[in-house]
């Protein structure tokens, strides 16, 4: 590293980087100050000194809001890389001492919220030195987080094809067609074409469940009459139970647990699962991670844990 660059880097303090990271993440000096338990003027001073040291404007004002400049975005990415490197060092030191510790950042699509906490429980018990952060987002935001490298591991059904990812399928994810309880077809074995006149309620465009269903429908030349797009599994369940139409859901989203199983008809909370040829449409839950970002010891331990869980199924 050139002496001039090293000298400038040495003038940057950890407090300045913490103030910058919090402000960049929250896009608010006030919120950053509250998060760091310091005064707003203190954060402002640290940001100004950091900007002067680098010789670059890090934020710009648009109306009453702030946003990162191009230099600020570059610094934010660098701060993240520094954080990852430090966490990797901590994990390596823990491994040297025969321990698995550090931080494990996991992101999961919304449907996975039904089972991911149950997976994390035994892992956290076995690795009490690991601090776990779990983010639940819709698929579009999850893909954005993957693109930015914000997480160690991501749980999803339909990984993006435009990113270089490692992938481990660890659990079946059957997709079912649900209808209101008492639906006239609920005790019949039917084909998709028998549902052509039905009103279909679907997850929002970009949802993994919707993408999987649409790919299957397209392969059969079936065009559902989609009358409503809904942003959550719970919204679809309530809307279907209210008689607004039928929909496709992951089996794990049919909650609370199935209330009755009789004559091959499954009902729960005002819903019934239709017996449609080709369904359950079986897909798989996967844990994915970036090929270009080495896994921490904690992340490797969790992948091994999921791999064993998949073998035991």
Buried (B, 14 or more C-beta within 10 A) or exposed (E): EEEEEEEEEEEBEEBBBBBBBBBBBBEBBEBBBBBBEBEBEBBBBBBEBBBEBBEBEBBEEEEEEBEBBEBBEBBBEEBBEEEBEEBBEBBEEBBEEEBBBBBBBBBBBBBBBBBBBEBBEEBBEEBEEBEBEBBBBBBEBBBBBBEEBBBBBBBBBBBBEEBEBBEBBBBBBBBBBBBBBEBEBBEEEBEBEBBEEBBBBBBBEBBBBBBBBBEBBEEEEBEBEBEBBBEBBEBBBBBBBEEBBBBBBBBBBBBEEBEEEEEEBBBBBBBBBBBBEEBBBEBBBBBBBBEEBEBBBBBBBBBEBBBEBBEEE
